[in-house]
Amino acid sequence: MQLRKKNVNDVEMMTGSVEEACARYGLGKASMRRVAEDAGAVIRIGKRYLVNFAKVDRYMNSISE
């Protein structure tokens, strides 16, 4: 049995920038920031603003039911 290294592209990202979140959810920057804030999905590390995709997914599911 041969072991294969996992390709970085095979791993789903847990967090991403606002631009990445916009592409994932089809929203503009202002709307994405508002949704991320409402979902409690904002991670700030210094000046870096990241969005936790799992929290946004749960939030989107909860408001669509």
Residue frames relative to the residue before (quaternion, step in Angstrom):
aa qw qx qy qz dx dy dz
M 1.0000 0.0000 0.0000 0.0000 0.00 0.00 0.00
Q 0.2414 -0.7785 0.5678 0.1149 3.53 -0.82 1.03
L 0.3491 -0.7309 0.5489 0.2065 3.56 -0.90 0.95
R 0.1909 -0.7768 0.5913 0.1025 3.54 -0.99 0.85
K 0.4147 -0.6686 0.5527 0.2749 3.53 -1.06 0.74
K 0.4455 -0.6830 0.5086 0.2765 3.54 -1.01 0.76
N 0.4153 -0.7016 0.5300 0.2332 3.53 -0.87 1.00
V 0.5525 -0.6248 0.4382 0.3353 3.58 -0.94 0.87
N 0.6539 0.5272 -0.3170 0.4405 3.60 1.03 -0.71
D 0.6101 0.5644 -0.3488 0.4331 3.62 1.23 -0.30
V 0.6449 0.5218 -0.3096 0.4647 3.59 1.25 -0.35
E 0.3555 -0.7260 0.5462 0.2194 3.56 -0.82 0.98
M 0.4395 -0.7048 0.4994 0.2464 3.54 -0.87 1.00
M 0.3743 -0.7271 0.5356 0.2106 3.56 -1.04 0.83
T 0.7860 0.1071 -0.0434 0.6073 3.55 1.12 -0.71
G 0.0232 0.7968 -0.6038 0.0008 3.52 -1.27 0.28
S 0.6541 -0.5010 0.3934 0.4078 3.51 -1.33 0.13
V 0.6798 -0.4596 0.3620 0.4423 3.55 -1.29 0.17
E 0.6368 0.5349 -0.3287 0.4477 3.59 0.99 -0.81
E 0.6566 0.4961 -0.3064 0.4783 3.59 0.98 -0.82
A 0.6424 0.5142 -0.3127 0.4745 3.57 1.04 -0.81
C 0.6156 0.5448 -0.3418 0.4553 3.59 1.02 -0.77
A 0.6715 0.4871 -0.2942 0.4747 3.56 0.93 -0.90
R 0.6587 0.5260 -0.3091 0.4403 3.59 0.98 -0.83
Y 0.8081 0.2975 -0.1261 0.4924 3.58 0.88 -0.96
G 0.4441 -0.7248 0.4357 0.2961 3.60 1.26 -0.07
L 0.5207 0.6176 -0.4213 0.4122 3.57 1.06 0.75
G 0.5259 -0.5917 0.4991 0.3524 3.55 -1.29 0.28
K 0.7111 -0.4778 0.3052 0.4157 3.56 -1.28 0.29
A 0.6753 0.4942 -0.3100 0.4513 3.60 0.84 -0.92
S 0.6667 0.4911 -0.2991 0.4742 3.58 0.93 -0.89
M 0.6524 0.5194 -0.3207 0.4492 3.58 0.96 -0.84
R 0.6414 0.5123 -0.3268 0.4683 3.59 0.96 -0.81
R 0.6507 0.5162 -0.3147 0.4595 3.60 0.98 -0.84
V 0.6559 0.4978 -0.3044 0.4789 3.59 0.94 -0.89
A 0.6517 0.5178 -0.3162 0.4552 3.60 0.93 -0.89
E 0.6461 0.5067 -0.3154 0.4757 3.59 0.99 -0.82
D 0.6689 0.5036 -0.2964 0.4595 3.60 0.89 -0.95
A 0.7027 0.4609 -0.2597 0.4758 3.57 1.06 -0.77
G 0.4000 -0.7057 0.4879 0.3225 3.61 1.21 -0.26
A 0.4638 0.7194 -0.3922 0.3369 3.55 1.20 0.62
V 0.4873 0.6683 -0.4331 0.3583 3.59 1.23 0.24
I 0.0742 -0.7577 0.6480 0.0240 3.53 -1.00 0.94
R 0.0697 -0.7971 0.5996 0.0166 3.57 -0.65 1.09
I 0.0128 0.7581 -0.6501 0.0492 3.53 -0.82 1.10
G 0.7884 -0.1046 0.0156 0.6060 3.54 -0.14 1.29
K 0.7849 -0.2374 0.2086 0.5329 3.56 -0.72 -1.08
R 0.5291 0.6487 -0.3930 0.3804 3.57 1.30 -0.20
Y 0.1454 -0.7740 0.6150 0.0400 3.58 -0.92 1.01
L 0.0007 -0.8111 0.5825 -0.0530 3.57 -0.45 1.23
V 0.2831 -0.7374 0.5917 0.1614 3.53 -1.26 0.53
N 0.3261 -0.7241 0.5783 0.1869 3.57 -0.91 0.99
F 0.3521 -0.7861 0.4731 0.1852 3.56 -0.33 1.30
A 0.6216 0.5546 -0.3554 0.4240 3.62 0.98 -0.73
K 0.6684 0.4876 -0.3026 0.4732 3.60 0.96 -0.83
V 0.6444 0.5006 -0.3289 0.4753 3.58 1.00 -0.75
D 0.6112 0.5491 -0.3463 0.4527 3.61 1.02 -0.77
R 0.6701 0.4897 -0.2951 0.4733 3.59 0.89 -0.96
Y 0.6495 0.5205 -0.3137 0.4570 3.58 0.95 -0.87
M 0.6641 0.5026 -0.3037 0.4627 3.58 0.89 -0.92
N 0.6430 0.5115 -0.3221 0.4703 3.60 1.02 -0.78
S 0.6737 0.5117 -0.3026 0.4389 3.57 0.94 -0.85
I 0.7156 0.4270 -0.2750 0.4796 3.62 0.96 -0.69
S 0.6643 0.5062 -0.3183 0.4485 3.59 1.19 -0.28
E 0.5846 0.5916 -0.3720 0.4122 3.60 1.24 -0.13
